[in-house]
Amino acid sequence: MATATKSTTIRFDEDVLNLIHKQADLDGQTVTDYMRTAVLEKLEDSLDYKDAIRNIREAHGKTVSREDVKKQLGL
């Protein structure tokens, strides 16, 4: 079953909107897809950052070196 979608409006200065259109065209995307991708990437980055902060707090200062991780993974 398809998920229902909703729309929103974003207002940009004309110069910024022209840059967005040009970049979307260079990337071979529609402006809508370009903006959707940008927003979803920003959201994912924010969620990853929050997870990292939570993990750092839960580690109570304990860390594992890159070399130890590689050894644990057999690399």
N, C-alpha and C positions, 0 to 999 in steps of 0.2 A: 504494500500500500504506500502511495506517495505521501510525503509529508507536506502539509499545507505551508505555503510561504506567504510572507507579508512584505510590503514595500515601505520604504521610508524616503525622505527627501534630504539631500545634503546640498548645502549652498556653498559655492566657491566663487572667489573672484574670477573674472573672465580669464586673466592670465594663467591662473592656476588650472582652471578647467581646460584651457587649451593645451597646457603641458600634459595633463592627464590623458586627453584624447590622443595626443601625439605618441605618448609612451605606450598606451594600449595598442595603438596601431602598429608600432614597432614590434611589440610583443606578439602581434597576431591575435589579439583578444578584443572582445567588445569592451566598451567602457564599463558596462555593468559587471562583466566577469573580472576585469582588472580591479575594480573597486572592491568587489566581494572578496577576491583573493587577498587584497591588502588588509582588509578588516579581519579576515579569518586568521591571517598570519600574525597580526598584532595581538589578537585574542589568544592565540596559542602561545606566543612569546610571554604574555602576561601570566597565563596559567602556569607555564613552565617556571617562570621566575618565582611565583608564589610557592610552587612545590619545592624549589631549591631552597628557599628561605626556611620553609617548614622542616626540610630534611637537615639543614644545618643546625637549626635549633634543637631538633630531636637527637642529633649526634653528640650534643654536649661537649663539643670541642674535639671529639675523636675523629680522626681522618684515616684514610687508607691511601698509601702512595700509588702512583700509576704502576710502578714496578710490581707491587704486591697484587694489584688487580690483575695484571697480565699473568703473574704466576698462578693465581687462583683460576684463571680461565685457560691455563695451559698454553699461553701464547709466548 
